[in-house]
Amino acid sequence: MIFSIKTFTAIALFCSTFVEAAPIDGLTKRAPKVLGLDFDVIKKSHHNSTQKRSGEYNSPLTNEGYYYITYLEFGTDHQKIGVDIDTGSADLWVPNTSANSDVQEYGVYDPSGSSDYQDTGEAFSIKYGDASESTGSTGEFVTDLVSLADGSAALKNFQFASVSDTSVDQSGILGIGLTSLEAPVYQGGGSEYPNFPVALKNAGYIDKVAYSLSLNSKEATTGSLLFGGKDTAQYEGDLVVLQHSGETARLDATLNSVDVAGTTIQVSTPYNFDSGTTITILDENTYNSLTSALGATGQVVNGEPIITTTTGSITYNFDGISIDVPISEIITDTPYGSALQVQYSDTAILGDNFLRYTYLVFDLEESTISIGRPTYSSESNIVPI
């Protein structure tokens, strides 16, 4: 799910087999029935607008953001287009030649160049869960050849959206969530179709509609997405399986509690693990308890509270595993002190500043999320899921 408060990270594909290999743009075969999609992490800055509130400070705030862009090839003429990997949505869409220039930075789809292009006649419209409820894209569903950049695999007559109007910047989106989260189903009562992970299985490239995700450390320049497989060298011990909870269409798991600054905050709320959101978005009760535990001063910069406790970690407790995230990961320096980059919403999300401290397996067939503590190892041992 794409949030306007989020910034993305550019993903270029970094190939690793059982031994270290040279970087390559594209989806590549890693092991029998495993396809790997690795990415370079490009950090960019953006400036938040400021709002004056009674009794509050306001100041321009510059945040470092992350863009995850990977490249696929579209059409029989192999148009190379970058798309952002998003575990919190389920549709693949790319900008076409009519889209605004901001979203064309990583390529644009021109159906006139492909002999396999077909217009399905079905409109595409999606809205993402930002606070303004105005971020989204519209266009039409089409089918065409979608190829892996190294030529190792291709999806014929694959359905995706050609977008002509969008308020999303930078790039198109590669949604890899449950098919029940596809825009026609989730937002319009339409029918499910084989999205990217399902299509890979249907074409015989993977045995299970499942994938693993490692965003790697904050300082890293690469990360890894493996369809049909996982890398056992990239996490400690055994992965812990979290059962699906909450909304049926979204693959959420329950966060039991949070420990911070000597305080345990009871949560017991389903959370979505969303690579399409930079920050963590808490339920309101947890947010209020967290800001209190971190010593909120009452001062706010651009809607973000100034806090006094800036060292140590926040521990997120799930059934069978706890994940530590440094407080430094969720704050930004301002002229008035450290601003807490955590928000709250009815939709609770664990975004990139949490996911970087995990190794995750999303099993879309079993509706489970397996979670482990990452090793950030340079070694690799890829096995099928």
C-alpha positions in Angstrom: 0.0 0.0 0.0 1.5 3.3 -1.1 1.4 6.2 1.4 2.0 9.8 0.3 4.1 10.2 3.6 6.3 7.4 2.3 9.2 7.7 0.0 10.4 4.8 -2.1 13.8 3.3 -2.8 15.1 2.5 -6.2 15.6 -1.2 -6.8 17.9 -2.5 -9.4 18.4 -6.2 -9.4 21.4 -7.9 -7.8 21.9 -11.5 -8.8 23.1 -14.0 -6.2 23.1 -17.8 -6.7 24.6 -20.2 -4.2 27.8 -18.3 -4.7 28.2 -14.6 -5.1 27.6 -13.3 -8.6 27.7 -10.0 -10.5 24.8 -7.6 -10.4 22.2 -7.8 -13.1 19.0 -5.9 -13.8 16.1 -8.3 -14.0 14.3 -11.3 -12.5 16.8 -14.2 -12.5 16.7 -17.9 -11.8 18.5 -18.7 -8.5 17.7 -22.4 -7.9 15.3 -24.9 -9.2 11.8 -23.3 -8.9 13.2 -20.1 -7.4 13.3 -16.7 -9.2 15.2 -13.9 -7.6 14.4 -10.2 -7.8 17.2 -8.2 -6.0 17.4 -4.4 -5.8 19.7 -1.5 -5.2 18.6 0.9 -2.5 18.7 4.5 -3.6 18.0 7.1 -0.8 16.4 10.4 -1.7 15.3 13.4 0.4 12.0 15.2 0.3 10.7 18.2 2.1 7.4 18.1 4.0 5.2 21.1 3.9 4.6 22.8 7.2 1.4 23.6 9.1 0.9 26.1 11.9 -1.0 24.8 14.8 -1.9 26.7 17.9 0.8 26.4 20.5 3.0 24.3 18.2 6.3 24.9 16.5 6.5 24.5 12.7 9.5 24.2 10.5 10.4 22.7 7.2 11.4 19.0 7.7 13.7 17.1 5.4 13.2 13.3 5.5 15.4 10.7 3.9 13.3 8.3 1.9 13.7 5.0 0.1 12.7 4.0 -3.4 12.5 0.3 -4.4 12.5 0.1 -8.1 13.0 -3.1 -10.1 13.0 -3.6 -13.8 10.7 -5.8 -16.0 10.4 -5.8 -19.7 7.0 -5.2 -21.3 5.8 -6.1 -24.8 7.4 -8.0 -27.7 9.7 -5.0 -28.1 11.0 -5.5 -24.5 10.3 -2.1 -23.1 12.4 -1.9 -19.8 10.3 -0.2 -17.1 11.1 0.2 -13.4 8.3 -0.6 -10.8 8.2 -0.3 -7.0 7.9 -3.6 -5.1 4.8 -3.4 -2.9 3.7 -6.2 -0.5 0.7 -4.1 0.5 -1.1 -4.1 -2.8 -1.7 -6.7 -5.5 -1.8 -5.1 -9.0 1.1 -4.4 -11.4 0.7 -1.1 -13.1 3.0 1.0 -15.3 2.7 4.5 -16.7 1.8 4.9 -20.3 2.8 7.7 -22.7 -0.1 9.8 -21.4 0.9 9.7 -17.8 2.4 12.8 -16.1 6.2 13.1 -16.4 6.9 12.6 -12.6 6.0 9.0 -12.8 7.9 8.3 -16.0 11.3 8.5 -14.4 11.9 4.8 -14.7 10.3 4.2 -18.0 7.0 4.3 -19.8 4.8 1.7 -21.6 4.0 2.3 -25.2 1.6 -0.5 -26.4 2.0 0.5 -30.0 5.4 -1.2 -30.0 4.2 -4.7 -29.0 2.5 -7.2 -31.3 1.0 -9.1 -28.3 -0.8 -6.1 -26.8 -4.5 -6.5 -26.1 -6.9 -4.1 -24.4 -9.2 -6.0 -22.1 -11.8 -3.3 -22.1 -11.8 -3.2 -18.3 -11.0 0.0 -16.5 -8.4 0.2 -13.8 -8.7 2.4 -10.7 -6.8 2.2 -7.4 -6.6 4.4 -4.3 -3.8 4.0 -1.8 -4.2 4.5 2.0 -2.7 7.9 2.5 -4.2 10.4 4.9 -5.6 12.6 2.2 -7.2 9.6 0.4 -6.2 11.2 -2.8 -3.2 9.1 -3.9 -4.1 6.7 -6.7 -4.0 5.8 -10.3 -6.4 5.2 -13.2 -6.1 3.6 -16.6 -7.0 0.4 -18.3 -6.2 -3.3 -17.9 -4.3 -4.8 -20.8 -2.5 -8.0 -21.5 0.9 -8.3 -23.0 4.2 -10.2 -22.8 6.0 -9.4 -19.6 9.6 -10.7 -19.6 12.5 -11.1 -17.2 15.4 -8.8 -18.0 17.8 -11.7 -18.5 15.4 -13.6 -20.8 15.1 -16.6 -18.5 11.4 -16.4 -18.2 8.3 -14.7 -19.7 4.6 -14.4 -18.9 2.6 -14.4 -22.0 -0.8 -12.6 -22.1 -0.1 -11.3 -18.6 -2.7 -8.9 -17.2 -1.5 -5.6 -15.8 -2.7 -2.0 -15.9 -1.6 0.7 -18.3 -2.0 4.0 -16.3 -2.6 7.3 -17.9 -3.4 9.4 -14.7 -1.7 9.0 -11.3 -0.8 11.0 -8.2 1.9 8.5 -7.4 5.4 9.9 -8.2 8.6 8.2 -9.4 7.3 4.9 -10.9 4.7 2.3 -11.4 3.9 -0.4 -8.8 4.5 -4.1 -8.6 1.8 -5.2 -6.1 2.5 -8.8 -4.9 -0.2 -9.2 -2.2 -3.1 -11.6 -2.1 -5.3 -11.6 -5.2 -8.3 -10.6 -2.9 -6.5 -7.3 -2.5 -6.5 -6.6 -6.3 -8.2 -3.3 -7.0 -11.2 -4.7 -9.0 -12.0 -7.0 -6.0 -11.0 -4.9 -3.0 -12.3 -1.6 -4.2 -14.9 -2.4 -6.8 -16.4 -5.8 -6.4 -14.8 -7.2 -9.5 -13.2 -10.6 -10.2 -9.8 -11.8 -9.2 -7.2 -12.5 -11.9 -3.7 -14.1 -11.7 -1.4 -11.4 -10.5 2.4 -11.6 -10.7 3.1 -14.2 -8.0 0.2 -16.4 -9.1 1.2 -16.1 -12.8 4.7 -17.2 -12.0 3.3 -20.4 -10.5 0.8 -21.0 -13.3 3.7 -20.7 -15.8 5.6 -23.3 -13.8 8.5 -21.1 -12.7 7.8 -21.6 -9.0 6.0 -24.4 -7.1 4.2 -22.2 -4.5 2.7 -18.7 -4.5 5.1 -17.5 -1.9 8.2 -15.3 -1.7 10.8 -14.1 0.8 11.9 -10.5 1.3 15.0 -8.9 2.8 15.3 -5.1 2.6 18.7 -5.4 4.3 20.2 -2.9 6.7 19.7 0.9 6.6 23.2 1.4 5.2 22.9 -1.3 2.5 22.6 -0.6 -1.2 21.0 -3.9 -2.1 18.1 -6.1 -1.0 16.5 -9.3 -2.1 13.1 -10.7 -3.2 12.9 -14.4 -4.0 9.8 -15.9 -5.6 9.3 -19.5 -4.6 12.3 -19.6 -2.3 14.1 -18.3 0.7 17.8 -17.7 1.6 18.6 -19.5 4.9 21.9 -17.6 5.2 20.0 -14.4 5.6 18.3 -15.1 8.9 19.1 -16.5 12.4 17.8 -19.9 13.4 14.3 -20.9 12.3 11.6 -18.6 11.0 8.6 -18.2 13.2 5.2 -18.6 11.4 2.6 -16.0 12.2 -1.0 -16.8 11.3 -3.2 -14.5 9.3 -5.4 -12.3 11.4 -7.7 -9.3 10.8 -9.1 -8.4 7.4 -9.4 -11.4 5.0 -8.1 -9.6 1.9 -4.9 -8.3 3.6 -2.2 -10.7 4.9 -1.9 -9.2 8.4 -0.5 -10.8 11.6 -1.1 -9.8 15.2 1.4 -7.6 17.0 1.0 -8.6 20.7 2.8 -5.8 22.5 5.6 -3.2 22.3 8.4 -2.7 24.9 10.0 0.8 25.0 11.7 2.9 27.6 10.9 0.5 30.4 7.2 0.4 29.5 5.2 -2.5 28.0 2.4 -1.4 25.7 -0.3 -4.0 25.1 -1.4 -4.0 21.4 -3.1 -7.2 20.3 -3.9 -5.7 16.9 -3.5 -7.0 13.3 -0.6 -5.2 11.4 0.2 -5.3 7.8 3.8 -5.9 6.7 4.1 -3.3 3.9 7.2 -2.7 1.8 5.2 0.2 0.1 5.3 2.3 3.3 8.4 4.0 4.6 7.4 4.6 8.2 5.4 2.6 10.8 1.8 3.5 11.2 0.4 2.4 14.6 -3.1 2.0 15.8 -4.1 5.2 17.8 -3.9 3.7 21.3 -0.5 2.3 20.7 0.7 5.6 19.2 -0.5 7.6 22.1 1.2 5.2 24.6 4.4 5.2 22.6 4.7 9.0 22.4 4.1 9.2 26.1 6.7 6.6 26.9 9.2 8.4 24.7 8.7 11.7 26.5 6.7 13.7 24.1 7.2 17.4 24.9 3.9 18.8 23.4 5.8 20.5 20.6 5.1 19.3 17.1 7.0 19.9 13.9 5.0 19.2 10.7 2.6 17.0 12.7 5.4 15.0 14.2 5.8 15.1 18.0 9.2 16.2 19.6 10.4 13.5 22.0 13.1 13.4 24.6 14.0 9.7 24.7 16.1 9.1 21.6 18.4 6.1 22.5 17.7 2.4 23.0 15.3 0.3 21.0 11.6 -0.5 20.5 10.8 -4.2 20.8 7.9 -5.5 18.8 6.6 -8.7 20.3 4.8 -11.4 18.2 3.9 -15.0 19.0 7.2 -16.7 19.3 9.6 -13.9 18.4 10.5 -10.3 19.2 12.1 -7.8 16.8 14.2 -4.9 18.1 14.3 -1.6 16.2 16.5 1.2 17.3 14.7 4.4 18.3 17.2 6.2 16.0 15.4 4.5 13.1 12.2 6.4 13.7 13.3 9.9 14.5 14.4 13.0 12.5 16.5 15.9 13.8 14.9 19.3 13.8 15.9 22.7 15.2 13.6 21.9 18.1 14.7 18.4 18.9 14.0 14.9 17.7 10.7 14.4 15.8 9.1 11.0 15.9 8.4 9.6 12.4 5.6 7.4 13.4 1.9 8.1 12.7 -1.4 6.5 13.5 -4.3 5.3 11.4 -7.2 2.8 11.4 -5.0 0.7 9.2 -2.0 -0.4 11.2 1.2 -0.9 9.2 4.8 -2.0 9.8 6.7 -0.2 7.2 10.3 -0.1 5.9 11.8 1.3 9.1 10.5 -2.0 10.8 11.0 -4.4 7.9 14.7 -3.7 7.6 15.1 -5.5 10.9 13.4 -8.7 9.7 13.6 -11.5 7.2 10.1 -12.3 5.9 8.4 -15.1 4.0 4.9 -14.3 2.6 3.0 -17.5 1.9 0.0 -16.4 -0.1 -1.3 -20.0 -0.4 -1.3 -20.7 3.3 -2.0 -17.0 4.3 0.9 -16.9 6.7 3.9 -14.7 7.3 7.1 -16.2 8.6 9.5 -13.9 10.3 13.1 -14.0 11.5 15.9 -11.8 12.6 18.2 -10.9 9.7 21.9 -11.7 9.5 22.7 -9.2 6.7 25.2 -11.9 5.5 27.1 -11.7 2.3 26.7 -15.5 2.0 23.7 -17.2 0.3 22.0 -20.5 0.6 18.8 -20.4 -1.5 16.2 -23.2 -1.2 12.7 -23.6 -2.4 9.8 -22.8 0.0 
